Amino acid sequence: MSASPSPVAGPAPGGHDRFWILGAVCLAGLVLPLSFTAPPVAIPAIAAELGGSPVALNWMTNAFMLAFGSCLMAAGTLADTYGRKRVFATGILAYAAVSLLLALAPSLAALNALRVLQGIAAALALAGGNAALSQEFHGPARIRAFSLLGTAFGLGLAFGPSLAGWLVQTQGWRSVFLSSLAIAVLATVFGVPRMRESRDPDAGGLDWRGSLSSTAMLALLTIGVLQAPERGWGDPWVLAALIGSALLLVWFVRIETRAVRPMLDLSLLRYPRFVGAQLLPIGTGLCYLALIVLLPVRLIGIHGLGTLDAGLMMIALSAPMLVVPMLAAVLNHRVAASSLCAAGLLLAAAGLAWLGWAAGRGEVYGLIAPMLLIGTGSAIPWGLMDGLAISVVPKERAGMAAGVFGASRVSGEGIALAVVAAALAGLLQWRLGHAGAAAGEALNQAAQRLATGDAARAQALLPQLAPAALRAAYDGAFAWLMYALAAATAAVAWVVYALLGPAAEVAGQTPLAGEALCEDAAR
């Protein structure tokens, strides 16, 4: 299969213009994860002004994640079909407009509805921006560009809660959405005018049946995963969502195998490097994203640190994202991406084991060194995986690759977070039972409360246990969870190396990845 070049409108941008294009896409990569991590910090302030039940307030986060994750694959196909610049510009402009409306939202219902629209706009911006970068940068420059994008995405995830906390405290909760508006406007003004339009010349229109089935499949999967920690994996609604998602997956595969121009070329799954690139976000989800959620809860709810002190401690985990992805891109000139990614995940796994040991001893500041090791290890594949996901397919299908990787990333990270939350609650229930708490609804509720850092409510539910026993149960459960995450991260590292390593590179060079590699070598 020969890769026909993507038609590009306009002359090639100079180095200065390409810098602005990269900056605009990186700003989008920064603001999109901010939309996921920052608003939850504002929930207490929003509840005080707009009211709402806990379930309705949680859906402010879930609605964005649901729309974002389920629309990414379709957004990538739209970018290939109708133009990467057009889809990026539409997404980032819509994102800015919805952010303004969110800042003016009069009720919680309106806020949640707008968050769905914001998620759809974010999917368009991310898929279009990733595909546009693949057209403007080639060879080593592409690796560096996607390393910067990965860095921006990681910084948005890591520093979103701290930024939101400062904004809520000083300017009010509506300023959180106004900050997203400001960043989106900057990306629009400085990046969009300098972009060239490009699309897949062989695109025959949007695969509507494939788009609808994939979007519905990912939506049901996301709903099931998000509701499982709260309702339980055996809840009828959770099971219905997961079973429905599996049936839709079967239907989607049937549609794509028969489509003349499918939105997902299933033949790509025969190439180990493509599959390996999709697994990388699962590894970083286990070793990095899980801690972004778990550690603040532990530091504030269990150790009693203030919000500012906890935020300062979290810098040990997030600071490596500032420099390590770019260092990984430089090292990639001499060391294979497979070796770098596997080594990074193994470093993170070692840090998780160390963190578990320190947490089991009840340490606070002893957590800083293992957090730094985990952040360093997870930042290595973080800076490479976006570029890997796109470089293993022909350029004209860059939008599809971006959409598939984005969908697998959001779904994989969501599943990882849900499984980790459920595992911590289960371990706490087991440890509290061994500490002397009688089995029953009170034990289950206490475990759920303790998992979210609400030690006072857990103590009230189990008055027969001393506070020291509750703390010991939490430390033990947290330690074993870290050991399990370390083992799982190491397993992902081994699989990723096997799929991306030298043997996979040789196998993957015919016909898809080899064409991309030869194309870059020819330049």
C-alpha positions as a printed Julia matrix, in Angstrom:
523×3 Matrix{Float64}:
   0.0    0.0    0.0
   1.59   3.25  -1.07
   1.08   6.37   0.97
  -0.15   9.19  -1.16
   0.8   12.62   0.16
  -1.78  14.67   1.99
  -2.83  17.67  -0.09
  -1.77  20.84   1.67
  -3.16  24.28   0.89
  -0.68  27.14   0.87
   3.09  27.4    1.0
   5.07  25.64   3.67
   5.34  27.82   6.78
   8.73  29.12   7.77
  10.42  28.25  11.04
   8.87  31.26  12.77
   5.34  30.33  11.7
   5.86  26.68  12.61
   6.91  27.86  16.06
   3.58  29.66  16.46
   1.66  26.64  15.17
   3.42  24.41  17.69
   2.77  26.96  20.44
  -0.94  27.1   19.59
  -1.36  23.31  19.63
   0.63  23.08  22.89
  -1.63  25.73  24.44
  -4.58  23.55  23.43
  -2.76  20.57  24.92
  -2.34  22.53  28.15
  -5.89  23.84  28.46
  -7.7   20.58  27.66
  -6.43  18.59  30.67
  -6.92  21.73  32.78
 -10.6   21.34  31.93
 -10.54  17.91  33.53
  -8.43  18.51  36.64
  -9.24  22.11  37.55
 -13.07  22.32  37.82
 -13.37  19.6   40.5
 -11.41  21.87  42.85
 -14.14  24.48  42.41
 -16.97  22.07  43.33
 -17.38  23.31  46.95
 -17.59  26.93  45.79
 -20.02  26.02  42.99
 -22.18  24.03  45.42
 -22.3   27.0   47.79
 -23.6   29.3   45.03
 -25.65  27.03  42.76
 -26.54  24.14  45.09
 -26.99  20.61  43.79
 -26.67  17.04  45.03
 -23.27  15.31  45.26
 -24.14  13.17  42.23
 -25.08  16.23  40.14
 -21.9   18.01  41.21
 -19.73  15.02  40.27
 -21.26  15.03  36.81
 -19.64  18.39  36.19
 -16.42  16.37  35.8
 -17.96  13.21  34.38
 -19.86  15.05  31.63
 -16.65  16.53  30.22
 -14.75  13.25  30.4
 -17.64  11.35  28.81
 -17.99  13.71  25.83
 -14.24  14.17  25.38
 -13.34  10.48  25.42
 -16.23   9.22  23.33
 -15.83  11.79  20.53
 -12.07  11.66  19.97
 -12.08   8.87  17.4
 -14.81  10.51  15.32
 -12.99  13.85  15.62
  -9.85  12.31  14.14
 -11.81  11.05  11.14
 -13.39  14.48  10.68
  -9.9   16.03  10.64
  -8.71  13.67   7.89
 -11.9   14.17   5.87
 -12.65  17.9    6.15
  -9.25  19.35   7.01
  -6.99  19.42  10.08
  -6.87  23.21  10.3
 -10.65  23.52   9.94
 -11.35  20.95  12.66
  -8.76  22.45  15.03
 -10.06  25.98  14.48
 -13.67  24.86  14.95
 -12.81  23.0   18.12
 -10.72  25.71  19.77
 -13.21  28.48  18.88
 -16.11  26.41  20.19
 -14.08  25.63  23.31
 -13.51  29.35  23.92
 -17.19  30.19  23.4
 -18.38  27.42  25.73
 -15.83  28.46  28.38
 -17.33  31.94  28.36
 -20.84  30.51  28.73
 -19.64  28.31  31.6
 -18.35  31.37  33.43
 -21.85  32.87  33.08
 -23.82  29.68  33.88
 -26.9   30.46  36.02
 -27.51  26.92  37.31
 -25.83  23.58  37.88
 -27.95  21.95  35.16
 -26.74  24.51  32.63
 -23.18  24.02  33.84
 -23.33  20.24  33.3
 -24.92  20.6   29.86
 -22.25  23.07  28.79
 -19.53  20.73  30.03
 -20.75  18.15  27.49
 -20.34  20.72  24.71
 -16.93  21.68  26.06
 -15.83  18.03  25.91
 -16.91  17.73  22.27
 -15.04  20.93  21.38
 -11.95  19.68  23.21
 -12.01  16.44  21.19
 -12.11  18.39  17.91
  -9.25  20.67  18.99
  -6.99  17.84  20.19
  -7.51  15.54  17.19
  -7.17  18.38  14.66
  -4.12  19.86  16.39
  -2.26  16.55  16.65
  -2.87  15.79  12.97
  -1.8   19.31  11.95
   1.52  18.93  13.78
   2.23  15.7   11.9
   1.96  17.63   8.63
   4.28  20.48   9.62
   7.07  18.58  11.39
   9.08  15.64  10.13
  11.83  13.35  11.39
  13.58  14.47  14.61
  11.67  17.76  14.57
   8.4   15.83  14.82
   9.68  13.94  17.84
  10.62  17.2   19.56
   7.27  18.79  18.65
   5.24  15.95  20.1
   7.49  15.87  23.15
   6.53  19.49  23.79
   2.86  18.64  23.28
   3.14  15.75  25.74
   4.84  18.06  28.22
   2.03  20.6   27.88
  -0.59  17.9   28.4
   1.21  16.59  31.49
   1.59  20.07  32.97
  -2.13  20.7   32.5
  -2.9   17.53  34.42
  -0.32  18.13  37.13
  -0.76  21.83  37.87
  -4.47  22.19  37.08
  -5.64  21.63  40.68
  -3.1   24.11  42.1
  -4.03  26.81  39.57
  -7.73  26.23  40.16
  -7.31  26.4   43.93
  -5.54  29.75  43.69
  -8.13  31.14  41.26
 -11.1   29.99  43.36
  -9.56  31.42  46.51
  -8.65  34.79  45.0
 -11.09  35.38  42.11
 -14.02  33.01  42.57
 -14.97  29.77  40.79
 -16.06  31.43  37.53
 -12.48  32.58  36.96
 -11.49  28.92  36.42
 -13.48  28.88  33.18
 -12.35  32.38  32.23
  -8.73  31.2   32.43
  -9.58  28.44  29.93
 -11.18  31.07  27.7
  -8.02  33.23  27.79
  -5.71  30.34  26.83
  -8.05  29.19  24.03
  -8.17  32.72  22.59
  -4.35  32.87  22.57
  -4.18  29.54  20.71
  -6.71  30.8   18.17
  -5.13  34.19  17.52
  -1.5   33.09  17.23
  -1.82  29.63  15.72
  -4.81  29.27  13.41
  -3.88  32.03  10.89
  -0.46  30.44  10.36
  -1.72  26.89   9.78
  -2.03  25.32   6.34
  -5.03  23.22   5.49
  -4.43  19.5    4.87
  -6.63  16.43   4.56
  -6.61  12.8    3.46
  -6.93  12.76  -0.36
  -8.59   9.33  -0.32
 -11.23  10.21   2.26
 -14.71   9.41   0.92
 -16.76  11.21   3.54
 -17.41  10.48   7.17
 -18.08   6.87   8.15
 -21.29   7.7    9.98
 -22.14   4.17  11.11
 -18.61   3.67  12.39
 -18.58   7.08  14.08
 -21.94   6.56  15.81
 -21.14   3.04  16.97
 -17.66   3.98  18.25
 -18.96   7.1   20.02
 -21.79   5.14  21.67
 -19.38   2.33  22.6
 -16.91   4.71  24.27
 -19.74   6.64  25.94
 -21.18   3.5   27.56
 -17.71   2.31  28.56
 -16.95   5.69  30.15
 -20.3    5.75  31.97
 -19.75   2.26  33.34
 -16.2    2.99  34.47
 -17.11   6.32  36.08
 -20.08   4.89  37.98
 -18.39   1.65  39.12
 -16.5    3.06  42.15
 -19.69   4.7   43.46
 -22.26   2.0   42.63
 -20.05  -1.09  42.6
 -19.01  -3.28  39.66
 -22.01  -5.58  40.21
 -24.61  -2.79  39.99
 -27.19  -3.51  37.24
 -26.69  -0.1   35.61
 -22.91  -0.48  35.57
 -23.16  -4.0   34.15
 -25.67  -2.85  31.53
 -23.34  -0.06  30.42
 -20.32  -2.36  30.18
 -22.2   -5.13  28.38
 -23.74  -2.58  26.0
 -20.26  -1.22  25.3
 -18.97  -4.73  24.5
 -21.88  -5.39  22.11
 -21.3   -2.07  20.38
 -17.61  -2.97  20.03
 -18.59  -6.13  18.18
 -20.92  -4.09  15.95
 -18.21  -1.49  15.34
 -15.69  -4.16  14.28
 -18.29  -5.67  11.92
 -18.95  -2.23  10.36
 -15.27  -1.37   9.96
 -14.32  -4.68   8.37
 -16.94  -4.11   5.66
 -16.45  -0.37   5.1
 -14.64   0.75   1.95
 -12.97   3.62   3.82
 -13.25   2.8    7.56
 -12.67   5.36  10.29
 -10.38   2.81  11.97
  -8.23   0.68   9.7
  -8.35  -2.57  11.7
  -5.4   -3.92   9.72
  -3.26  -1.58  11.84
  -3.83  -3.92  14.78
  -1.6   -6.46  13.02
   1.35  -4.12  13.55
   2.91  -4.47  17.01
   4.21  -0.89  17.12
   0.73   0.57  16.63
  -0.66  -1.6   19.44
   2.3   -0.8   21.68
   1.74   2.95  21.26
  -1.85   2.51  22.45
  -0.69   0.73  25.62
   1.64   3.49  26.79
  -1.15   5.66  28.29
  -2.25   2.7   30.41
   1.24   2.52  31.92
   1.37   6.25  32.66
  -2.2    6.12  33.95
  -1.2    3.51  36.51
   2.01   5.15  37.69
   1.26   8.88  37.29
  -2.39   9.84  36.89
  -3.52   7.55  39.69
  -1.2    9.39  42.09
  -2.46  12.81  40.96
  -5.83  11.68  42.35
  -4.7    9.56  45.32
  -1.88  11.58  46.85
  -3.72  14.87  47.53
  -6.45  12.84  49.25
  -3.86  11.14  51.43
  -1.88  14.28  52.22
  -4.89  16.43  53.08
  -7.45  13.94  54.39
  -5.18  11.5   56.22
  -2.02  13.43  57.11
  -3.9   16.68  57.74
  -1.73  18.9   55.53
  -3.14  22.19  54.3
  -4.08  22.64  50.65
  -1.0   24.8   49.96
   1.42  22.39  51.68
  -0.09  19.43  49.82
   0.21  21.33  46.55
   3.86  22.08  47.22
   4.55  18.41  47.93
   2.84  17.4   44.67
   5.46  19.44  42.79
   7.86  16.53  43.39
   5.6   14.38  41.19
   4.82  16.97  38.52
   8.06  19.0   38.24
   9.86  16.41  36.06
   7.22  17.05  33.39
   8.87  20.43  32.82
  12.15  19.02  31.5
  12.22  15.23  31.22
  10.02  14.85  28.08
  12.36  17.12  26.13
  15.4   15.24  27.44
  13.74  12.01  26.29
  13.29  13.5   22.81
  17.0   14.37  22.69
  18.0   10.9   23.91
  15.75   9.37  21.27
  18.36  10.35  18.65
  20.69   7.72  20.15
  18.39   5.36  22.09
  15.37   3.57  20.66
  11.97   4.8   21.82
  11.09   1.27  22.95
  14.06   1.19  25.34
  13.37   4.68  26.66
   9.68   4.04  27.28
  10.3    0.69  28.96
  13.1    2.13  31.12
  10.91   5.06  32.17
   8.05   2.79  33.19
  10.44   0.54  35.13
  11.81   3.59  36.98
   8.26   4.59  37.84
   7.52   1.04  39.01
  10.55   1.15  41.33
   9.32   4.51  42.65
   5.87   3.06  43.32
   7.36   0.2   45.34
   9.45   2.72  47.3
   6.38   4.91  47.83
   4.44   1.92  49.15
   7.19   1.11  51.63
   7.31   4.72  52.89
   3.51   5.03  53.03
   3.21   1.79  54.98
   5.45   3.32  57.65
   3.16   6.35  57.88
   5.76   8.77  56.54
   4.85  12.16  55.08
   7.95  13.92  53.84
   9.56  10.56  53.16
   7.18  10.35  50.22
   8.93  13.17  48.33
  11.92  11.2   46.99
   9.86   8.3   45.58
   7.39  10.82  44.11
  10.29  12.48  42.28
  11.44   9.11  40.93
   7.92   8.24  39.77
   7.48  11.63  38.1
  10.82  11.28  36.31
  10.11   7.76  35.09
   6.58   8.47  33.88
   7.68  11.68  32.1
   9.98   9.72  29.75
   7.26   7.86  27.79
   4.91  10.82  28.26
   7.06  12.93  25.97
   7.32  10.25  23.27
   3.98   8.48  23.05
   2.02  11.14  21.12
   4.61  11.16  18.35
   4.88   7.36  18.36
   1.13   6.97  17.96
   1.15   9.06  14.79
   4.52   8.11  13.3
   3.6    4.44  12.89
   0.88   5.2   10.32
   1.02   6.98   6.93
   0.77  10.77   7.12
  -2.59  10.98   5.36
  -4.2    8.96   8.19
  -2.69  11.17  10.91
  -6.11  12.35  12.04
  -7.31   8.78  12.44
  -4.17   7.89  14.42
  -4.59  10.95  16.65
  -8.24  10.11  17.27
  -7.56   6.45  18.02
  -4.69   7.3   20.36
  -6.72  10.0   22.09
  -9.66   7.66  22.55
  -7.48   4.84  23.88
  -5.66   7.32  26.1
  -8.78   8.77  27.72
 -10.49   5.38  28.0
  -7.36   3.67  29.32
  -6.67   6.4   31.85
 -10.33   6.46  32.94
 -10.36   2.71  33.43
  -7.08   2.88  35.35
  -8.42   5.58  37.68
 -11.69   3.72  38.29
  -9.94   0.42  38.98
  -7.45   2.09  41.35
 -10.26   3.83  43.27
 -12.23   0.59  43.56
  -9.1   -1.35  44.58
  -8.27   1.11  47.37
 -11.81   0.9   48.75
 -11.7   -2.91  48.59
  -8.33  -3.09  50.33
  -9.56  -0.7   53.03
 -12.64  -2.82  53.62
 -10.45  -5.91  54.02
  -7.96  -4.15  56.34
 -10.71  -2.59  58.48
 -12.37  -5.99  58.8
  -9.12  -7.49  60.07
  -8.79  -4.57  62.49
 -12.03  -5.61  64.19
 -14.82  -3.85  62.28
 -17.91  -6.01  61.79
 -18.97  -6.74  58.23
 -21.96  -4.78  56.99
 -23.06  -1.56  55.35
 -21.25   0.56  57.93
 -17.95  -1.12  57.07
 -18.54  -0.63  53.35
 -19.45   3.03  53.78
 -16.5    3.65  56.11
 -14.11   2.15  53.55
 -15.56   4.38  50.81
 -15.28   7.47  53.04
 -11.72   6.67  54.08
 -10.73   6.12  50.44
 -11.8    9.7   49.71
  -9.87  11.06  52.71
 -12.92  11.6   54.93
 -11.39  10.07  58.07
 -13.83  11.84  60.42
 -16.9   10.32  58.76
 -15.24   6.9   58.64
 -14.5    7.16  62.37
 -18.13   8.06  63.07
 -19.3    4.99  61.13
 -16.89   2.69  63.03
 -16.74   4.07  66.59
 -15.41   0.76  67.91
 -12.1    1.33  66.14
  -9.51   3.72  67.53
  -8.22   6.49  65.21
  -4.81   4.83  65.24
  -6.37   1.58  63.95
  -8.09   3.49  61.13
  -4.81   5.16  60.2
  -2.93   1.85  60.27
  -5.57   0.27  58.04
  -5.25   3.1   55.53
  -1.44   2.99  55.52
  -1.47  -0.76  54.95
  -4.08  -0.61  52.19
  -2.28   2.25  50.44
   1.04   0.4   50.62
  -0.37  -2.76  49.05
  -2.07  -0.71  46.35
   1.29   0.88  45.48
   2.93  -2.55  45.3
   0.17  -3.74  42.95
   0.55  -0.64  40.76
   4.32  -1.2   40.68
   3.82  -4.76  39.43
   1.24  -3.69  36.85
   3.46  -0.84  35.58
   6.44  -3.2   35.25
   4.26  -5.65  33.29
   3.18  -2.87  30.92
   6.85  -1.9   30.49
   7.73  -5.43  29.41
   4.81  -5.66  26.96
   5.55  -2.21  25.51
   9.21  -3.12  24.93
   8.17  -6.35  23.22
   5.72  -4.5   20.95
   7.9   -1.47  20.18
  11.31  -3.13  20.29
  13.7   -4.06  17.45
  11.79  -7.19  16.4
   8.55  -5.21  16.19
  10.23  -2.44  14.19
  11.34  -4.93  11.55
   7.89  -6.51  11.43
   6.18  -3.12  11.39
   8.13  -1.74   8.44
   5.84  -3.5    5.98
   3.82  -1.82   4.76
   2.74   1.04   7.03
   5.39   1.95   9.54
   8.16   1.28   7.06
   6.75   3.83   4.66
   6.63   6.48   7.37
  10.18   5.66   8.45
  11.51   5.68   4.9
   9.69   8.93   4.2
  11.39  10.61   7.16
  14.77   9.12   6.21
  14.42  10.46   2.67
  13.99  13.96   4.03
